[in-house]
Amino acid sequence: MPTNKRVLVVDDNEEFCQNLSDILESRGYEASTAHDGFKAIELVKQKGFDLVLMDVKMPKMDGVETFKRVKNISPQTAVVMVSAFSVDNLIRDALREGAFSYLRKPIDFDRLFAIIESAVFKGALILVVDDDTDLCASLSDALSGKRYLVCLAYDGNTATQRVKEKDYDVILLDMKMPMLNGFETYLAVRDIRPNAVAVIVTGYRHEMSGLIKQALEHSAYACLDKPVDMDKLVSLLDRIREQKNKATK
């Protein structure tokens, strides 16, 4: 059980804050609460936290603006955005700016603790890069249940920033994305992490066949079709991890 890890819960719903704080403390975390962005910023300045759970929609100052100010004060603090509403544009903005991940209300506590573990503790890290937010959430849930630690990016630019910050064991990379496509993203990632292991995931194998071929020729590990066969994916990830472990011995 984790100890001495400090988590700040930021939400204008006081009952939600207290309930989540109680649950976190029951799992061994030190939990604090704030009911608006200004109080959250004050607490971060005073105490410092390993992780902040940040509601997106709040009065006075929304969660994204609060997150940006927290990042300036404490760049090492992981921030997870939380929302009960469909605010994908705000969540995307936060993720592009470096938010670690996001959760939807009502909270899935298995996913919550998997995300916290990913952010605060070291382990086998997977980066999922896909502009489909629902697919990202589904892959995160499934892989977290298999003891993988998952981070998300909804576009190639965010993925590139993520890779600058952490060395991921595997990058699951959608091929058809806006701005940077999957192959362009893979090349950008390879410039930062030459030994990056990427698995292409696509629902458009025929349409994207040229880019998929180029990615595989540039040492992408494999290509999987959507909808993703989770058993096949987990088996592939386990094999990659075993190979990496053998290479480091």
ABEGO torsion letter per residue (X at the ends): XBBGBBBBBBBABAAAAAAAAAAAAAAGBBBBBBABAAAAAAAAAAAEBABBBBBABBBGBBAAAAAAAAAAABAABBBBBBBABBBAAAAAAAAAAGBABBBBOBBBAAAAAAAAAAAABBBBBBBBBBABAAAAAAAAAAAAAAGBBBBBBABAAAAAAAAAABBBABBBBBABBBGBBAAAAAAAAAAABAABBBBBBBABAAAAAAAAAAAAAAGBABBBBOBBBAAAAAAAAAAAAAAAAAAAX
